[in-house]
């Protein structure tokens, strides 16, 4: 029968059977897993929010024109005395991003509006600054 002895090097045994991982590395692995799961859940649930629930990015507002509604008619509206139509899929939003419908259009409401690409009179997006 052959008997092997474990040699100590620098006060440590070379026997790997009794080795253990550092407890702090176990904690790091656990916290990393929790963080990863939290990020994944946030990404999945966060993306389910609708556009109307989200605040408007500053970049979106830059491309909008400012004006005041000066007339509301059956198929057109006037902004600063210029006539516009709403695109069939036009998006109307309140100042906090809540989606509104055409019944909220009234004279003297300040607006920011975006014209459909290639058009000079068809609005595809509008922000209404309704009084509180």
C-alpha positions in Angstrom: 0.0 0.0 0.0 1.4 3.3 -1.0 0.8 6.2 1.3 1.1 9.8 0.1 1.5 12.7 2.3 0.3 16.2 1.6 3.2 18.7 1.5 2.6 22.1 3.0 3.7 25.0 0.9 3.7 28.4 2.5 1.4 27.1 5.3 -1.2 25.7 2.9 -1.9 22.1 2.0 -1.7 20.9 -1.6 -4.7 18.6 -1.1 -7.5 19.8 -3.4 -10.1 17.7 -1.8 -10.5 20.1 1.2 -10.3 23.3 -0.8 -13.1 25.8 -0.7 -14.0 28.8 -2.7 -13.7 32.2 -1.2 -17.1 33.2 0.4 -16.8 36.7 -1.1 -16.7 35.2 -4.6 -19.9 33.2 -3.9 -21.6 36.5 -2.7 -20.3 38.2 -5.8 -21.8 35.5 -8.1 -25.1 35.6 -6.2 -25.4 39.4 -6.5 -24.4 39.3 -10.1 -27.1 36.9 -10.8 -29.7 39.0 -9.0 -28.6 42.1 -10.9 -28.8 40.3 -14.2 -32.3 39.0 -13.5 -33.4 42.5 -12.3 -32.1 44.0 -15.5 -33.8 41.4 -17.7 -37.2 41.8 -15.9 -37.0 45.6 -16.1 -36.2 45.4 -19.9 -39.1 43.1 -20.6 -41.7 44.9 -18.4 -40.4 48.3 -19.2 -40.7 47.8 -23.0 -44.4 47.0 -22.6 -45.2 50.6 -21.7 -47.0 52.4 -24.5 -45.6 55.5 -26.2 -48.3 57.6 -24.6 -47.1 56.6 -21.1 -43.6 57.9 -21.7 -42.4 61.5 -21.3 -41.5 63.2 -24.6 -37.8 63.2 -25.4 -36.4 66.7 -25.9 -35.2 65.7 -29.3 -38.7 65.0 -30.5 -40.0 68.4 -29.6 -37.2 70.2 -31.5 -38.7 69.2 -34.9 -42.2 70.5 -33.9 -43.5 73.9 -34.9 -45.2 76.1 -32.3 -48.6 77.7 -32.8 -52.0 78.5 -31.4 -55.2 77.0 -32.7 -57.2 79.8 -34.4 -60.0 77.7 -35.8 -61.5 74.2 -35.7 -63.7 73.0 -38.5 -65.2 69.7 -39.6 -62.2 68.4 -41.6 -59.5 71.0 -41.0 -58.0 73.1 -38.3 -56.3 76.5 -38.4 -53.1 77.2 -36.6 -52.0 80.8 -36.6 -54.6 81.4 -39.4 -53.1 78.7 -41.7 -55.3 75.7 -42.6 -54.1 72.2 -41.9 -55.6 68.7 -42.0 -54.9 65.9 -39.6 -53.4 62.7 -41.1 -55.8 59.7 -40.7 -53.3 58.1 -38.2 -52.4 61.4 -36.5 -51.3 61.2 -32.9 -52.5 63.8 -30.5 -50.9 64.0 -27.1 -51.3 66.1 -24.0 -48.3 67.9 -22.5 -47.5 64.9 -20.3 -47.7 62.4 -23.1 -51.3 61.1 -22.6 -53.0 60.3 -25.8 -55.9 62.6 -26.7 -58.6 62.6 -29.4 -59.8 65.3 -31.8 -62.5 66.5 -29.4 -59.8 68.1 -27.4 -59.0 70.5 -30.2 -60.3 74.0 -29.3 -59.6 77.6 -30.3 -56.8 79.4 -28.3 -55.0 76.1 -27.3 -51.2 76.4 -27.7 -49.8 73.5 -29.7 -46.6 72.0 -31.1 -47.2 70.1 -34.3 -45.2 68.0 -36.8 -46.0 67.9 -40.5 -46.1 64.6 -42.3 -42.9 64.0 -44.4 -43.2 65.6 -47.8 -46.3 67.6 -46.8 -46.9 71.3 -46.1 -50.3 71.0 -44.6 -50.9 67.6 -43.1 -50.2 67.1 -39.4 -49.2 63.7 -38.2 -48.3 64.5 -34.6 -49.5 67.2 -32.3 -49.0 68.1 -28.6 -51.8 70.1 -27.1 -51.1 72.4 -24.1 -54.5 72.2 -22.5 -55.3 74.4 -19.6 -55.4 72.7 -16.2 
